[in-house]
Amino acid sequence: MKTELDEGQGQKVGSRMRLSGRVFGVELSVEEMVTERIPPRRKVWESTGAPKLLVIGHYRMGFELSPHGNGSMLRVFIEYELPESGLALWLGRLFGQRYARWCTRQMVDDTVKNFEASPTTQRSI
C-alpha cells in the first residue's frame, strides 16, 4: 500500500492520510482523518469519503496508552461498518471481524517493536 500524508503528517487533528494499492489485482483506497490526538496518550482517526476496501467499509480506529503499575497499558480499537453491497459485503460478513483483529494486532505488534528498540525502555512482566 502507498501512503500519502498531508502537511500535518498524521500528527495533528484534521491531518489527512490516503492509502492506496492493489490486493489480488483489486484496487483499494481509503482516505483517513485524525479526529483526536493527545500525545502520547491517545490518537483516533477515521475513514472519510467512500472507502474502497475489500472487507470493511467506514471505520474509526485508534489507541490509548495509560499508566499501569510500573509500565503502561495499551488499548487498540477499531469500530467498522460492513461494505454497502456486492462481493465486498459478502466478504465483509465472512472476514470483517478477522480483518479487524489483524489490524489491531498489527498496531500492537508494531508498538511493542518500537518500545523494544528504544534503549531507555524497561519492560515489566
N, C-alpha and C positions, 0 to 999 in steps of 0.2 A: 504494500500500500504506500502511496505517495502522500506525504503530509505537507500542507501549505499553512503557514501561520501569518497572521496579520502583524502589525507593528507592536501589538501587545504581547506577542509570542506565547499566548495562552496563560499569561501570568497576571492578568487583572480582569476584573468584572467587565463584561462586554467584549472581551477579546474573542476573536473568531478563528476557528480552525477548519480546514477542509481536508478530508481524506478521500482518496480515490485509487482505484486499481482494478484488477481483474482476478477473479477466482473461478476456476474451472471454465474459463472462457467467457464468463459473465461479467459485464462492467458493473462495478459497485462505486457508490459515492455517498458521502454524508457530510453535512456541514454542522459544526457544533459551536456553541457559545458558552463561555464561562458565565455562570449566574451567581455564584458565591465564591468568595476567596478570603480566608482568614489565615494567612501564613503563620506558622507552619501547621496549623491545626485542622483546617477544613478547606476543601475545594469541591465545587459541584459544577457540572457542565451538562448541557442537554443538546439534543439534535434540534436543528431548525429546518424550515422548508420541508421538502419531501425527500426523506432519506431513500436511497436506492440500495437496499440491503437484501440479503437472502432470507434470513430467518427472524429478524425483528424489525419493527417499524420505529416510530419515535421512541426515544429513550431519554432518561435522566440518570446520571451516574456521578459518583464522587467518592470521597473518602473523608474520614475523621480520625484524628490522632489525639489520644488523651493519655495523661499520666496513669500508670498502673504499677503500683509497688515501686521497685527500683528501675522500671523500664517504661515502656509505652504500650498502649493497646491501639491497634489499627482496625478500623471498621471500614470495609469497602462495600458499596451498594450499587445496585442498578435497578431501576424501575423501567419497564418497557411495555410497549404495545405490540401486538402482532401486526404483521403487514396487512394491508387492507383487502387484498384479493389475490386470486390466481395461485400459481405454483408457490409463490413466496408465503402466502397464508398457510398452505398445506405444510410446507417445510417448517414454518414457524411453529405450528402446532406440534410437529414431531420433534424439532430440535431447538426451539427457542430457549427453553429452560436450561438445556445443556450448554448452549452457546453463552448465555448469561453467566452461568457458573464458570465457564472457561475464561470469560472476560475478567471477572472479578479475581479469579485465581492468578491470572497473568499480572494483574496490578499488585497483588500481594507478593508474588514471587519477585517481581521487579523491585519492589520496596525492600524486601529482605536482602537482595543482591546489593542494592545501593548502600544499605546500612552496614552490611558485612564488608564492603570495600572501604568504608571510612575508617582511618586509623585510630580515631578517637572514640569510636563506638564500643560500648561494653554491652554484651548480651547477658541477660539473666534468664535462666530456665526454670 
